[in-house]
Amino acid sequence: MKQSFRAKRMLKQNQRLAQSSKLNLVALMDIFTILVFFLMVNQSDVVVLPSNKDMSLPQSVSEQLPREQVLLTVTANGVLVQGKPVWRGDWQQAPELWQDALAAAVQQELQYLASRAAPLPTEQQAVGRPLTILADAATSYAVLRRLMAICAATEYRDVSLAVEQRSSALEATP
């Protein structure tokens, strides 16, 4: 049977529409490649230190970003090294009651961490190992001074204090 021109055209159109549509993945892969590259480049710009919700850091106009290093956290009721509680006590007690126990506990943990780390190169031995102290703004200077002395006695002499960054120097003056 001979088909008309119209019937042939409709048959071709039905065959073309019956085929599954093809998805062009090249453009989609280009977009994802650019997105992955963007995320890889920008992922190292932000450094977040772990903190407690009940702790407020002192504010500063420091431009230096924190580095990945040993973290000593001072809370209202104790001291943590790398998130591990090493001493619990009350800072309001007389200093002679907590200083010896604090020194022994913190020194033991820092010496353990130093023994697990690689030996210091000769040019870095004068500076010491890096350590960041994360303390509440209400922590007394006597406590911080005592902790820094303990750290210096155990090769951790490159001490940094964690602060919240203010937006500019103009806001620093009250």
Rosetta silent file (secondary structure, phi, psi, omega in degrees, C-alpha in Angstrom):
SEQUENCE: MKQSFRAKRMLKQNQRLAQSSKLNLVALMDIFTILVFFLMVNQSDVVVLPSNKDMSLPQSVSEQLPREQVLLTVTANGVLVQGKPVWRGDWQQAPELWQDALAAAVQQELQYLASRAAPLPTEQQAVGRPLTILADAATSYAVLRRLMAICAATEYRDVSLAVEQRSSALEATP
SCORE:     score description
SCORE:     0.000 S_00000001
   1 L     0.000  136.544 -177.751    0.000    0.000    0.000 S_00000001
   2 L   -89.213  131.523 -179.124    1.281    3.353   -0.955 S_00000001
   3 L   -95.878  148.968  177.498    1.445    5.990    1.779 S_00000001
   4 L   -77.482  166.001  178.810    0.701    9.594    1.238 S_00000001
   5 H   -59.673  -39.607 -179.636    3.263   12.293    1.861 S_00000001
   6 H   -65.631  -41.030 -179.653    1.386   13.350    4.986 S_00000001
   7 H   -65.993  -40.714  177.385    1.359    9.787    6.401 S_00000001
   8 H   -62.953  -43.207 -179.972    5.113    9.401    5.793 S_00000001
   9 H   -63.428  -42.574  179.492    5.806   12.692    7.529 S_00000001
  10 H   -66.554  -36.529  178.857    3.656   11.738   10.540 S_00000001
  11 H   -65.278  -43.322  177.486    5.368    8.319   10.740 S_00000001
  12 H   -63.032  -42.206 -179.614    8.830    9.957   10.826 S_00000001
  13 H   -65.231  -40.743  179.234    7.714   12.453   13.467 S_00000001
  14 H   -65.932  -38.373  177.819    6.248    9.677   15.656 S_00000001
  15 H   -66.443  -40.208  179.396    9.462    7.665   15.358 S_00000001
  16 H   -66.001  -41.024  179.628   11.554   10.694   16.267 S_00000001
  17 H   -73.295  -24.764 -179.402    9.406   11.515   19.319 S_00000001
  18 H   -74.479  -21.703  179.305    9.385    7.896   20.467 S_00000001
  19 L   -67.511  147.242  177.487   13.169    7.903   20.863 S_00000001
  20 L   -71.277  143.601 -179.432   14.466    8.569   24.365 S_00000001
  21 L   -74.650  146.564 -179.635   15.859   12.041   24.789 S_00000001
  22 L  -102.515  135.800 -179.510   19.609   12.348   25.221 S_00000001
  23 L   -98.444  128.791  179.168   21.048   14.465   28.003 S_00000001
  24 L   -85.594  104.670 -175.703   24.120   16.514   27.195 S_00000001
  25 H   -87.953   -8.909 -176.184   26.362   15.964   30.217 S_00000001
  26 H   -62.769  -47.458 -179.440   29.365   17.916   28.983 S_00000001
  27 H   -65.660  -38.600  179.975   28.035   21.291   30.126 S_00000001
  28 H   -65.879  -40.431  178.026   26.878   19.857   33.445 S_00000001
  29 H   -67.418  -35.349  176.034   30.297   18.317   34.111 S_00000001
  30 H   -61.830  -43.168 -179.721   31.992   21.623   33.288 S_00000001
  31 H   -63.680  -45.004 -179.898   29.854   23.401   35.859 S_00000001
  32 H   -67.211  -34.502  177.081   30.612   20.809   38.553 S_00000001
  33 H   -63.921  -44.132  178.004   34.327   20.916   37.757 S_00000001
  34 H   -64.151  -40.896  179.462   34.367   24.679   38.206 S_00000001
  35 H   -64.292  -43.875  178.846   32.366   24.366   41.434 S_00000001
  36 H   -64.051  -42.642  178.588   34.736   21.738   42.873 S_00000001
  37 H   -62.158  -43.554  178.708   37.765   23.829   41.922 S_00000001
  38 H   -60.749  -44.432 -179.285   36.218   26.931   43.554 S_00000001
  39 H   -67.928  -35.911  178.559   35.479   25.034   46.776 S_00000001
  40 H   -67.212  -38.544 -178.457   38.973   23.554   46.921 S_00000001
  41 H   -70.744  -39.281 -172.526   40.630   26.941   46.509 S_00000001
  42 H   -94.814   -1.436 -176.637   38.467   28.723   49.074 S_00000001
  43 L   -73.045  -20.534 -175.763   38.164   26.041   51.737 S_00000001
  44 L   -96.170    5.114 -178.234   41.380   27.007   53.552 S_00000001
  45 L   -76.581  -27.481 -174.769   40.588   30.705   54.063 S_00000001
  46 L  -108.273  127.979  176.324   38.557   30.246   57.244 S_00000001
  47 L  -118.233  123.397 -177.798   40.043   28.812   60.404 S_00000001
  48 L  -115.756  124.339  175.341   37.624   28.093   63.224 S_00000001
  49 L   -88.638  140.162  176.903   38.817   27.314   66.713 S_00000001
  50 L   -69.174  140.181  179.249   36.599   25.097   68.833 S_00000001
  51 L  -146.643  160.349  176.405   35.030   26.978   71.709 S_00000001
  52 L   -87.384  152.699  179.520   32.437   26.528   74.404 S_00000001
  53 L   -71.032  -25.204 -179.353   29.162   28.418   74.261 S_00000001
  54 L   -90.093    7.340 -179.431   29.689   29.680   77.800 S_00000001
  55 L  -111.485  130.737  174.694   33.129   31.087   76.921 S_00000001
  56 L  -117.066  122.321 -178.216   33.623   34.545   75.417 S_00000001
  57 L   -76.722  152.786  173.608   37.064   35.274   73.997 S_00000001
  58 L   -66.603  154.525 -178.618   38.715   38.669   74.433 S_00000001
  59 E   -99.397  148.384 -177.491   38.514   40.943   71.382 S_00000001
  60 E  -152.270  166.555  176.735   41.489   42.171   69.411 S_00000001
  61 L  -104.410   24.493 -178.217   42.424   43.749   66.080 S_00000001
  62 L   -61.842  137.786  178.629   44.950   41.007   65.309 S_00000001
  63 L   -97.326  -11.261 -175.198   45.401   40.254   61.613 S_00000001
  64 L   -81.581  130.605  179.417   47.170   36.923   62.142 S_00000001
  65 L   -84.222  150.443  178.536   45.056   33.808   61.567 S_00000001
  66 L   -68.321  151.436  178.322   45.289   30.840   63.959 S_00000001
  67 L  -108.650  165.510  176.731   47.409   27.860   62.925 S_00000001
  68 L   -77.182  109.815 -177.856   46.856   24.158   63.417 S_00000001
  69 L  -158.452 -178.530 -179.416   48.650   23.412   66.703 S_00000001
  70 E   -64.359  135.858 -176.323   48.155   22.121   70.249 S_00000001
  71 E  -115.574  120.638  177.589   45.147   23.764   71.890 S_00000001
  72 E  -108.353  114.839 -176.114   45.041   24.405   75.648 S_00000001
  73 E  -105.444  128.816  178.608   41.531   25.431   76.747 S_00000001
  74 E  -108.614  115.182  178.321   40.924   27.162   80.081 S_00000001
  75 E  -105.371  179.561 -178.476   37.323   26.911   81.305 S_00000001
  76 L   -66.587  -24.105 -176.734   35.720   28.205   84.472 S_00000001
  77 L  -129.094   23.901  177.182   36.264   24.885   86.235 S_00000001
  78 E   168.955 -174.285 -178.408   39.277   23.247   84.610 S_00000001
  79 E  -129.656  136.411  176.795   41.877   22.882   81.867 S_00000001
  80 E  -121.354  139.163  174.379   41.658   20.845   78.668 S_00000001
  81 E  -117.391  118.367 -177.245   44.549   19.937   76.359 S_00000001
  82 L    56.068   35.952  179.156   43.455   19.046   72.824 S_00000001
  83 L    82.609   -4.572 -179.490   39.892   18.620   74.159 S_00000001
  84 E   -97.437  121.940  179.176   40.952   16.138   76.835 S_00000001
  85 E   -66.163  125.308 -179.682   40.256   17.255   80.435 S_00000001
  86 E  -114.382  -19.653  179.288   43.526   17.156   82.382 S_00000001
  87 E  -153.131  134.490  174.738   42.645   19.147   85.512 S_00000001
  88 E  -123.146  136.259  179.987   39.410   20.090   87.248 S_00000001
  89 L   179.284  179.272 -177.925   39.260   22.577   90.046 S_00000001
  90 L  -107.358  123.899  179.755   38.109   25.951   91.258 S_00000001
  91 L   -71.027  -18.441 -177.212   40.193   29.009   90.345 S_00000001
  92 L   -76.870  -14.748  178.099   38.706   30.886   93.304 S_00000001
  93 L   -66.721  169.289  175.842   40.569   28.694   95.801 S_00000001
  94 L   -63.300  137.970 -176.143   43.865   29.800   97.218 S_00000001
  95 H   -56.131  -32.723 -177.958   46.595   29.439   94.564 S_00000001
  96 H   -67.460  -18.325 -179.906   48.694   27.107   96.699 S_00000001
  97 H   -80.160  -30.618 -175.257   45.844   24.557   96.621 S_00000001
  98 H  -112.418  -15.715 -173.631   45.624   24.219   92.823 S_00000001
  99 H   -65.488  -43.398 -177.875   48.981   25.283   91.387 S_00000001
 100 H   -67.873  -43.086  179.799   50.916   22.058   92.069 S_00000001
 101 H   -66.270  -40.065  178.387   48.150   19.751   90.832 S_00000001
 102 H   -63.992  -46.925 -178.439   47.622   21.908   87.741 S_00000001
 103 H   -60.617  -43.889 -178.596   51.343   22.014   86.925 S_00000001
 104 H   -65.401  -44.610 -177.143   51.735   18.242   87.242 S_00000001
 105 H   -67.198  -45.489 -178.063   48.669   17.406   85.142 S_00000001
 106 H   -69.827  -41.541  178.444   49.387   19.881   82.326 S_00000001
 107 H   -61.451  -41.804 -179.640   53.111   19.053   82.206 S_00000001
 108 H   -62.056  -45.355 -178.585   52.380   15.347   81.973 S_00000001
 109 H   -68.396  -41.751  179.607   49.960   15.800   79.055 S_00000001
 110 H   -67.798  -36.853  176.431   52.198   18.245   77.173 S_00000001
 111 H   -65.933  -36.231  176.628   55.229   15.973   77.600 S_00000001
 112 H   -64.034  -45.648  178.969   53.169   13.085   76.249 S_00000001
 113 H   -64.252  -38.732  178.887   52.152   15.141   73.188 S_00000001
 114 H   -67.592  -34.785  179.255   55.744   16.271   72.644 S_00000001
 115 H   -69.861  -29.307  178.857   56.986   12.678   72.820 S_00000001
 116 H   -81.215  -20.622 -179.881   54.504   11.637   70.131 S_00000001
 117 L   -84.062  166.840  177.996   55.488   14.529   67.824 S_00000001
 118 L   -67.850  152.163  177.876   58.585   14.647   65.665 S_00000001
 119 L   -63.805  148.292 -179.377   61.753   15.974   67.307 S_00000001
 120 L   -71.382  136.255  172.908   62.305   19.712   66.987 S_00000001
 121 L   -66.081  159.164 -175.360   64.829   20.834   64.351 S_00000001
 122 L   -62.003  -35.185 -179.461   67.833   22.705   65.738 S_00000001
 123 L   -73.757  -18.291 -179.651   66.682   26.075   64.375 S_00000001
 124 L   -99.266   -6.559 -178.023   63.280   25.694   66.079 S_00000001
 125 L   -65.321  -31.760  178.262   64.573   24.542   69.467 S_00000001
 126 L   -70.550  -35.381 -179.413   65.074   28.121   70.655 S_00000001
 127 L   -79.944  -39.996 -179.721   61.498   29.045   69.721 S_00000001
 128 L    93.371 -179.796  179.774   59.906   25.827   70.951 S_00000001
 129 L   -79.716  148.587 -179.961   56.748   24.023   69.934 S_00000001
 130 E   -80.791  146.398  179.657   53.629   26.070   69.053 S_00000001
 131 E  -151.425  141.241  175.823   50.616   26.133   71.404 S_00000001
 132 E  -114.618  130.830  176.456   47.401   28.180   71.493 S_00000001
 133 E  -101.363  122.618  179.855   45.702   29.076   74.774 S_00000001
 134 E  -109.614  104.927 -175.248   41.934   29.470   74.470 S_00000001
 135 E  -131.737  153.361  176.616   40.641   31.206   77.616 S_00000001
 136 L   -66.013  152.062  179.521   37.596   33.173   78.636 S_00000001
 137 L   -63.658  -22.898 -178.626   37.974   36.950   78.782 S_00000001
 138 L   -86.883   -2.530  179.405   37.243   36.766   82.526 S_00000001
 139 L   -66.438  134.016 -176.213   40.184   34.423   83.226 S_00000001
 140 L   -70.929  153.249 -179.617   42.645   36.083   85.563 S_00000001
 141 H   -67.070  -32.075  179.609   46.112   37.019   84.360 S_00000001
 142 H   -61.630  -39.505  178.811   47.709   35.057   87.215 S_00000001
 143 H   -67.093  -46.132  179.782   46.175   31.822   85.877 S_00000001
 144 H   -63.086  -40.930  178.982   47.305   32.561   82.311 S_00000001
 145 H   -62.577  -42.535  179.218   50.810   33.478   83.493 S_00000001
 146 H   -63.757  -42.581  178.934   51.060   30.221   85.460 S_00000001
 147 H   -65.472  -39.313  178.864   49.884   28.194   82.448 S_00000001
 148 H   -65.893  -36.396  177.352   52.374   29.923   80.136 S_00000001
 149 H   -66.905  -38.949  177.448   55.195   29.125   82.589 S_00000001
 150 H   -64.324  -43.672 -179.984   54.122   25.469   82.669 S_00000001
 151 H   -63.957  -41.526 -179.206   54.034   25.346   78.861 S_00000001
 152 H   -64.484  -30.175  179.639   57.478   26.961   78.566 S_00000001
 153 L   -74.517  -13.256 -177.758   58.915   24.295   80.886 S_00000001
 154 L  -119.323   40.271  175.980   57.723   21.546   78.516 S_00000001
 155 L    71.861   -3.305  179.983   59.133   22.767   75.153 S_00000001
 156 L   -97.296   80.826 -177.448   55.937   24.698   74.275 S_00000001
 157 L  -103.229  -13.106  178.637   57.374   28.232   74.213 S_00000001
 158 E   -89.980   76.070 -171.903   55.703   29.540   71.021 S_00000001
 159 E   -94.615  133.843  175.321   52.488   30.479   72.847 S_00000001
 160 E  -122.070  145.514  175.518   49.556   32.281   71.197 S_00000001
 161 E  -105.281  128.123 -179.117   46.416   33.548   72.899 S_00000001
 162 L   -77.053  135.802  179.151   43.155   33.063   70.983 S_00000001
 163 L  -138.121  162.953  170.533   41.021   36.194   70.550 S_00000001
 164 E   -88.098  138.828 -176.705   37.970   37.304   68.597 S_00000001
 165 E   -88.195  127.893  172.392   38.856   39.618   65.756 S_00000001
 166 L   -81.432  159.900 -174.685   37.316   43.065   65.692 S_00000001
 167 L   -74.259  -32.424  179.435   36.546   44.544   62.303 S_00000001
 168 L  -155.949  169.513 -179.567   38.880   47.558   62.548 S_00000001
 169 L   -71.057  -24.989 -179.704   41.179   49.497   64.820 S_00000001
 170 H   -67.203  -33.395  179.740   38.618   52.307   65.119 S_00000001
 171 H   -77.825  -13.773 -177.437   36.198   50.024   66.925 S_00000001
 172 H   -68.933  -29.531 -179.341   38.949   48.936   69.346 S_00000001
 173 L   -87.141  124.004 -178.672   38.775   52.226   71.231 S_00000001
 174 L   -76.539    0.000    0.000   35.669   52.386   73.474 S_00000001
